[in-house]
Amino acid sequence: LTVDTVPELRIAPLDIINIQVTSNDPNAVAVFQQQRLAMNNGLNAASGEGALGIQEGYRVDEQGDIHMPFIGAVRAQGRTLNELRRDITTKLDKYILNTSVQCRFMNFRVTLLGEVNRPSTYTVPSERVTILEALGMAGDFTAYAERNNVLVVRERNGARESARVNTQDRELFRSPWYYLSPGDIVYVRPQKAREYATRGDLVERYGVLLVSLLSVAATVIITTR
């Protein structure tokens, strides 16, 4: 199989973007940071988001914009991080000379549930993660996992969709679900053997308990005689 071009992730409303601005003029950047802090404190106080640590990033509003000092509203929805970075750099150059801008997602988290060894929500440090890498973060499948029937639930731009993928199929590498998006939920279903094994454990436990009770009853009967 040939390696296809990795799809660039597009920004969606409610994403949190970390934007770092540097320049040869530290005074100008200091003024920018002060205005940013004041702006974010006001927004967090109004929305109650301060406890979540969101003040470190810029939240994309429902209209798809972020709001920055000096330049105001910047269109973010539908853009890649590189496109957003270039636009912010161009706009800031009018106020701060020799601007350098870096952007990254702060809310790139994926959740893995079901038959994985460490089900949890994981933060992705880079801009992309494959479903196989995410499963690796969760400690891989358990012995009872249905590896050919993994459910992925995705919600982006206000729309929810889902798909079932076969991690044992080579066509997975060409699937649009191979690379995960922020907020994706991956659920690994258990095999029927898990249900039977659970039933077997219960039968064994109750069987031991029943034998113990019968033994006690027999002892009581013999003693009373």
Secondary structure, DSSP 8 states (H G I E B T S, - for coil): ------------TT-EEEEEEE-S-HHHHHHHHHHHHHHHHHHHHHHT-GGGTGGGSEE--TTSEEEETTTEEEE-TT--HHHHHHHHHHHHTTTSTT-EEEEEES--EEEEEESBSS-EEEE-SSS--BHHHHHHHTT-B-TTEEEEEEEEEEEETTEEEEEEE-TTSGGGGGSTTSB--TT-EEEEEE-HHHHHHHHHHHHHHHHHHHHHHHHHHHHHHHHH-
